[in-house]
Amino acid sequence: MKFSEKYIEKVNSLVKPINHFETLAKDGFLNEYIKDFFYDKYCNDMEFRENIMIIQQEYSHEPVEEINNEYLTALSNELTNFIEKNEK
């Protein structure tokens, strides 16, 4: 029996190993864990930081204040750039 490419893609997207960051995010402890054990990496490695933020968004059951602050800061910077360019 041969499966279609679409079916295989669907199964691959649903079946994947869960890592400990995802489990911590589900339980609401990921921020504390990162601050205790990966603070320097979180602050200096943008790819790691983005991955952690994505995990928090996908698996956390509560809003994450740090992510909201990141988005607000990015939005503020973009709006400031937009206003500065339009004032010229």
C-alpha positions in Angstrom: 0.0 0.0 0.0 1.4 3.3 -1.0 0.5 6.6 0.8 0.1 9.9 -1.0 2.6 12.7 -0.4 -0.1 14.8 1.2 -0.9 12.1 3.7 2.8 11.6 4.6 3.2 15.3 5.1 0.2 15.4 7.4 1.5 12.5 9.5 5.0 14.0 9.7 3.5 17.3 10.9 1.5 15.6 13.6 4.0 13.0 14.8 7.2 14.5 16.3 9.1 14.1 19.5 8.3 16.4 22.3 11.3 18.1 23.8 11.6 19.3 27.4 11.1 23.0 26.5 7.7 22.1 25.1 6.8 20.2 28.3 8.0 23.1 30.5 6.0 25.6 28.4 2.8 23.5 28.8 3.4 23.4 32.6 4.1 27.2 32.7 7.7 26.9 33.9 9.7 27.6 30.7 10.5 31.2 31.5 11.9 30.3 34.9 13.9 27.4 33.5 15.4 29.7 30.8 16.3 32.4 33.3 18.0 29.8 35.6 19.9 27.7 33.0 20.0 29.5 29.6 19.9 33.2 30.4 23.1 34.1 28.5 22.2 32.0 25.5 18.7 33.4 25.5 20.1 37.0 25.6 22.8 36.5 23.0 21.6 33.8 20.6 18.7 35.2 18.5 17.9 31.9 16.8 17.6 30.2 20.2 15.5 33.1 21.5 13.1 32.9 18.5 12.8 29.2 18.9 11.9 29.6 22.6 9.4 32.3 21.8 7.7 30.0 19.2 7.6 27.2 21.7 6.0 29.5 24.3 3.4 30.7 21.8 2.5 27.2 20.7 2.5 25.3 24.0 1.9 27.8 26.8 -1.6 27.9 28.2 -1.2 31.4 29.5 -0.1 34.6 27.8 3.7 35.2 28.1 4.5 38.7 29.1 8.0 38.6 27.6 6.7 37.7 24.2 4.1 40.5 24.4 6.8 43.0 25.3 9.0 41.8 22.4 6.1 42.3 20.0 5.3 45.7 21.4 8.9 46.8 21.2 9.2 45.6 17.6 5.9 47.3 16.7 7.0 50.5 18.3 10.3 50.5 16.4 8.6 49.8 13.1 6.1 52.6 13.7 8.9 55.0 14.7 10.8 54.2 11.5 7.6 54.6 9.5 6.9 58.0 11.0 10.5 59.2 10.6 10.5 58.2 6.9 7.2 59.9 6.3 8.2 63.1 8.0 11.2 63.6 5.5 
